Amino acid sequence: MTAPYCLNVIRGERSDLFAFFVLEETHGRFAEGYYRGANAGNRFLVIYCRRNGQKVNRMGLTVSTKLGHAVVRNRVRRRLREIVRLNEDKLAEGFDFVIVARSAAVEAEFSALTKAFLTLTDKLGMQKKQP
């Protein structure tokens, strides 16, 4: 099982809380997003989300070894982290979410991944309400 990378999006602090699943309590909360949260997917991504009752968003990334070697997987992770960073002002506060990359994400253009991310977050109600 690959360990997802955790990123505290709002504060911009990186955290390796999930690196080795040392903290089972944290891993349990992370896994709750899969089993109890809402989810939506498209050709490039699947997003699992759940409210966390806090004023920060927490994100996890899952990129399977099926997508390719380490260089390919790391490129996909970097692109997804950048998409979240650039669009964090559009996201409402208080969500734990996990982004799972699908194989089509490897060859996708950055703009297509961004559009897929924004479409899914809108479908899940994770975007801020526009006045």
Backbone as CSV, one residue per row, in Angstrom:
resi,resn,N_x,N_y,N_z,CA_x,CA_y,CA_z,C_x,C_y,C_z
1,MET,0.851,-1.176,0.000,0.000,0.000,0.000,0.891,1.232,0.000
2,THR,0.622,2.171,-0.892,1.408,3.391,-0.935,0.845,4.390,0.056
3,ALA,1.721,5.143,0.660,1.301,6.119,1.652,0.974,7.432,0.964
4,PRO,-0.225,7.979,1.143,-0.568,9.256,0.540,0.200,10.389,1.202
5,TYR,0.415,11.443,0.476,1.121,12.615,0.974,0.093,13.617,1.460
6,CYS,0.311,14.162,2.618,-0.649,15.101,3.207,-0.120,16.515,3.064
7,LEU,-0.989,17.435,2.738,-0.597,18.828,2.582,-1.662,19.700,3.229
8,ASN,-1.230,20.523,4.170,-2.157,21.451,4.798,-2.250,22.658,3.875
9,VAL,-3.317,22.737,3.110,-3.410,23.680,2.007,-3.498,25.124,2.474
10,ILE,-4.318,25.401,3.453,-4.560,26.787,3.850,-3.297,27.425,4.419
11,ARG,-2.614,26.739,5.303,-1.432,27.309,5.933,-0.180,27.150,5.086
12,GLY,-0.233,26.304,4.099,0.924,26.103,3.252,2.015,25.281,3.903
13,GLU,1.686,24.553,4.977,2.683,23.742,5.663,2.585,22.311,5.168
14,ARG,3.727,21.705,4.868,3.720,20.313,4.452,3.834,19.428,5.679
15,SER,3.174,18.304,5.613,3.164,17.390,6.743,3.319,15.967,6.246
16,ASP,4.153,15.200,6.899,4.320,13.803,6.533,3.587,12.901,7.513
17,LEU,2.444,13.359,8.013,1.703,12.589,9.002,1.346,11.204,8.512
18,PHE,1.104,11.073,7.212,0.631,9.806,6.690,1.752,8.990,6.057
19,ALA,2.981,9.446,6.173,4.077,8.813,5.449,4.218,7.325,5.773
20,PHE,4.116,6.955,7.008,4.292,5.552,7.373,3.103,4.994,8.145
21,PHE,2.014,5.737,8.185,0.826,5.352,8.941,1.173,5.063,10.403
22,VAL,2.118,5.842,10.915,2.524,5.679,12.303,1.399,6.092,13.224
23,LEU,0.732,7.159,12.878,-0.347,7.653,13.709,-1.657,7.042,13.236
24,GLU,-2.055,5.970,13.878,-3.240,5.255,13.414,-4.498,6.095,13.552
25,GLU,-4.539,6.954,14.552,-5.711,7.808,14.721,-5.859,8.713,13.504
26,THR,-4.753,9.291,13.048,-4.788,10.151,11.883,-5.160,9.348,10.642
27,HIS,-4.592,8.159,10.534,-4.907,7.311,9.389,-6.387,6.955,9.387
28,GLY,-6.950,6.741,10.548,-8.369,6.427,10.642,-9.234,7.560,10.141
29,ARG,-8.864,8.803,10.497,-9.625,9.953,10.019,-9.462,10.116,8.509
30,PHE,-8.265,9.841,8.034,-7.993,9.934,6.609,-8.836,8.910,5.852
31,ALA,-8.909,7.701,6.373,-9.670,6.634,5.727,-11.170,6.893,5.778
32,GLU,-11.631,7.652,6.781,-13.055,7.965,6.866,-13.529,8.731,5.643
33,GLY,-12.637,9.521,5.056,-12.996,10.246,3.841,-13.388,9.309,2.721
34,TYR,-12.735,8.152,2.668,-13.070,7.172,1.637,-14.419,6.527,1.910
35,TYR,-14.658,6.157,3.150,-15.804,5.317,3.463,-17.062,6.078,3.845
36,ARG,-16.920,7.235,4.469,-18.092,7.961,4.949,-18.346,9.259,4.208
37,GLY,-17.398,9.703,3.427,-17.546,10.981,2.756,-18.202,10.863,1.396
38,ALA,-18.414,12.015,0.805,-18.956,12.066,-0.551,-17.813,11.876,-1.541
39,ASN,-18.143,11.451,-2.742,-17.103,11.312,-3.751,-17.661,11.625,-5.122
40,ALA,-16.758,12.030,-5.984,-17.108,12.312,-7.370,-15.872,12.031,-8.210
41,GLY,-16.106,11.624,-9.429,-14.976,11.298,-10.281,-15.242,11.639,-11.724
42,ASN,-14.163,11.732,-12.461,-14.245,11.887,-13.898,-13.084,11.098,-14.510
43,ARG,-12.782,11.365,-15.726,-11.776,10.587,-16.432,-10.371,10.741,-15.842
44,PHE,-10.066,11.893,-15.234,-8.725,12.178,-14.735,-8.553,11.947,-13.232
45,LEU,-9.586,12.263,-12.456,-9.460,12.281,-10.999,-10.692,11.695,-10.325
46,VAL,-10.492,11.272,-9.085,-11.591,10.970,-8.175,-11.292,11.761,-6.912
47,ILE,-12.288,12.440,-6.376,-12.106,13.190,-5.131,-13.080,12.645,-4.099
48,TYR,-12.530,12.287,-2.948,-13.322,11.886,-1.781,-13.230,13.037,-0.796
49,CYS,-14.355,13.477,-0.259,-14.294,14.591,0.686,-15.248,14.376,1.846
50,ARG,-14.914,15.047,2.921,-15.723,14.996,4.131,-15.454,16.265,4.936
51,ARG,-16.469,16.789,5.566,-16.268,17.969,6.426,-15.431,17.571,7.636
52,ASN,-14.536,18.473,8.064,-13.682,18.153,9.202,-13.980,18.996,10.439
53,GLY,-14.884,19.960,10.356,-15.251,20.761,11.517,-14.184,21.750,11.941
54,GLN,-13.217,22.006,11.084,-12.152,22.960,11.380,-12.193,24.078,10.356
55,LYS,-11.326,25.067,10.540,-11.288,26.183,9.602,-10.176,26.025,8.575
56,VAL,-9.669,24.819,8.439,-8.627,24.547,7.447,-9.042,23.359,6.587
57,ASN,-8.496,23.323,5.398,-8.673,22.168,4.529,-7.431,21.297,4.637
58,ARG,-7.651,19.992,4.613,-6.530,19.057,4.605,-6.677,18.168,3.384
59,MET,-5.563,17.976,2.702,-5.605,17.250,1.452,-4.676,16.058,1.492
60,GLY,-5.097,14.973,0.862,-4.245,13.819,0.664,-4.215,13.486,-0.816
61,LEU,-3.091,12.971,-1.279,-2.952,12.573,-2.677,-2.655,11.093,-2.747
62,THR,-3.279,10.418,-3.688,-2.981,9.014,-3.933,-2.685,8.850,-5.414
63,VAL,-1.476,8.398,-5.687,-1.059,8.140,-7.059,-0.504,6.723,-7.081
64,SER,-1.203,5.838,-7.734,-0.863,4.416,-7.730,0.386,4.125,-8.559
65,THR,1.049,3.045,-8.215,2.209,2.607,-8.998,1.787,2.148,-10.386
66,LYS,0.499,1.911,-10.586,0.006,1.519,-11.906,0.164,2.643,-12.927
67,LEU,0.305,3.881,-12.441,0.432,5.015,-13.346,1.803,5.112,-13.991
68,GLY,2.797,4.482,-13.395,4.130,4.533,-13.974,5.203,4.518,-12.905
69,HIS,6.426,4.760,-13.350,7.562,4.785,-12.430,7.533,6.042,-11.569
70,ALA,8.480,6.136,-10.662,8.495,7.220,-9.677,8.498,8.604,-10.320
71,VAL,9.232,8.767,-11.393,9.297,10.070,-12.048,7.915,10.493,-12.540
72,VAL,7.191,9.583,-13.134,5.847,9.864,-13.647,4.896,10.170,-12.502
73,ARG,4.922,9.339,-11.465,4.023,9.552,-10.319,4.319,10.873,-9.628
74,ASN,5.585,11.215,-9.465,5.945,12.478,-8.814,5.508,13.675,-9.645
75,ARG,5.587,13.561,-10.961,5.128,14.650,-11.827,3.630,14.863,-11.639
76,VAL,2.871,13.792,-11.575,1.421,13.908,-11.360,1.149,14.534,-10.002
77,ARG,1.868,14.114,-8.968,1.683,14.699,-7.621,1.979,16.192,-7.625
78,ARG,3.088,16.574,-8.242,3.454,17.993,-8.283,2.384,18.816,-8.987
79,ARG,1.876,18.295,-10.096,0.852,19.019,-10.839,-0.423,19.161,-10.008
80,LEU,-0.835,18.106,-9.326,-2.050,18.178,-8.513,-1.874,19.120,-7.328
81,ARG,-0.713,19.087,-6.683,-0.463,20.028,-5.575,-0.520,21.463,-6.068
82,GLU,0.039,21.710,-7.252,0.025,23.063,-7.803,-1.397,23.501,-8.150
83,ILE,-2.197,22.608,-8.672,-3.591,22.933,-8.984,-4.339,23.321,-7.717
84,VAL,-4.138,22.577,-6.651,-4.803,22.905,-5.383,-4.291,24.238,-4.854
85,ARG,-2.986,24.465,-4.927,-2.411,25.711,-4.429,-2.972,26.912,-5.182
86,LEU,-3.064,26.812,-6.500,-3.554,27.929,-7.306,-5.043,28.192,-7.114
87,ASN,-5.794,27.179,-6.697,-7.243,27.318,-6.573,-7.738,27.276,-5.134
88,GLU,-6.834,27.370,-4.157,-7.268,27.256,-2.765,-8.187,28.401,-2.345
89,ASP,-8.073,29.552,-2.991,-8.952,30.668,-2.650,-10.389,30.419,-3.102
90,LYS,-10.604,29.471,-4.010,-11.943,29.132,-4.482,-12.621,28.066,-3.624
91,LEU,-11.841,27.417,-2.743,-12.380,26.326,-1.938,-12.920,26.834,-0.607
92,ALA,-14.062,26.303,-0.208,-14.611,26.617,1.103,-13.747,25.952,2.170
93,GLU,-13.788,26.472,3.375,-12.995,25.927,4.472,-13.707,24.758,5.127
94,GLY,-12.911,23.882,5.754,-13.489,22.836,6.578,-13.668,21.494,5.908
95,PHE,-12.801,21.151,4.960,-12.907,19.872,4.280,-11.619,19.067,4.397
96,ASP,-11.774,17.769,4.580,-10.695,16.810,4.360,-10.989,16.205,3.005
97,PHE,-10.005,16.201,2.123,-10.276,15.585,0.832,-9.060,14.830,0.332
98,VAL,-9.352,13.786,-0.404,-8.330,12.930,-0.980,-8.516,12.954,-2.485
99,ILE,-7.440,13.242,-3.195,-7.476,13.238,-4.652,-6.781,11.970,-5.123
100,VAL,-7.475,11.183,-5.910,-6.913,9.964,-6.483,-6.740,10.208,-7.975
101,ALA,-5.501,10.067,-8.438,-5.211,10.273,-9.854,-5.514,9.005,-10.640
102,ARG,-6.169,9.170,-11.771,-6.416,8.049,-12.666,-5.355,8.061,-13.769
103,SER,-5.279,6.980,-14.506,-4.214,6.830,-15.494,-4.254,7.912,-16.573
104,ALA,-5.412,8.440,-16.887,-5.505,9.494,-17.897,-4.845,10.792,-17.433
105,ALA,-4.643,10.956,-16.138,-4.021,12.171,-15.601,-2.554,12.282,-15.998
106,VAL,-1.928,11.167,-16.307,-0.506,11.180,-16.673,-0.281,11.982,-17.944
107,GLU,-1.115,11.793,-18.940,-0.942,12.454,-20.239,-1.767,13.728,-20.375
108,ALA,-2.551,14.068,-19.376,-3.469,15.212,-19.480,-2.723,16.538,-19.437
109,GLU,-3.270,17.507,-20.139,-2.766,18.875,-20.076,-3.084,19.467,-18.699
110,PHE,-2.275,20.427,-18.290,-2.479,21.068,-16.993,-3.855,21.725,-16.928
111,SER,-4.262,22.373,-18.017,-5.563,23.049,-18.039,-6.711,22.048,-17.918
112,ALA,-6.558,20.861,-18.505,-7.605,19.841,-18.415,-7.708,19.307,-16.984
113,LEU,-6.558,19.132,-16.325,-6.581,18.686,-14.924,-7.214,19.743,-14.028
114,THR,-6.880,20.999,-14.287,-7.455,22.088,-13.499,-8.970,22.129,-13.664
115,LYS,-9.436,22.023,-14.896,-10.876,22.029,-15.152,-11.547,20.834,-14.484
116,ALA,-10.905,19.666,-14.540,-11.466,18.470,-13.898,-11.563,18.665,-12.391
117,PHE,-10.520,19.239,-11.780,-10.516,19.484,-10.334,-11.632,20.446,-9.950
118,LEU,-11.755,21.552,-10.676,-12.773,22.546,-10.338,-14.184,22.007,-10.557
119,THR,-14.369,21.204,-11.588,-15.683,20.600,-11.832,-16.078,19.677,-10.685
120,LEU,-15.125,18.858,-10.245,-15.426,17.909,-9.165,-15.659,18.611,-7.837
121,THR,-14.857,19.624,-7.538,-15.051,20.338,-6.269,-16.396,21.069,-6.270
122,ASP,-16.814,21.576,-7.420,-18.123,22.214,-7.510,-19.234,21.185,-7.316
123,LYS,-19.080,20.029,-7.918,-20.081,18.968,-7.790,-20.220,18.511,-6.340
124,LEU,-19.099,18.512,-5.598,-19.105,18.076,-4.198,-19.475,19.196,-3.223
125,GLY,-19.680,20.402,-3.722,-20.038,21.536,-2.849,-18.861,22.052,-2.048
126,MET,-17.662,21.908,-2.578,-16.471,22.339,-1.865,-16.048,23.758,-2.224
127,GLN,-16.668,24.363,-3.203,-16.287,25.703,-3.599,-17.057,26.746,-2.805
128,LYS,-16.416,27.911,-2.626,-17.073,29.009,-1.922,-18.283,29.471,-2.710
129,LYS,-19.294,29.892,-1.991,-20.491,30.425,-2.628,-20.185,31.823,-3.157
130,GLN,-20.561,32.079,-4.405,-20.338,33.377,-5.012,-21.484,34.313,-4.607
131,PRO,-21.164,35.538,-4.127,-22.227,36.478,-3.713,-22.992,37.026,-4.883
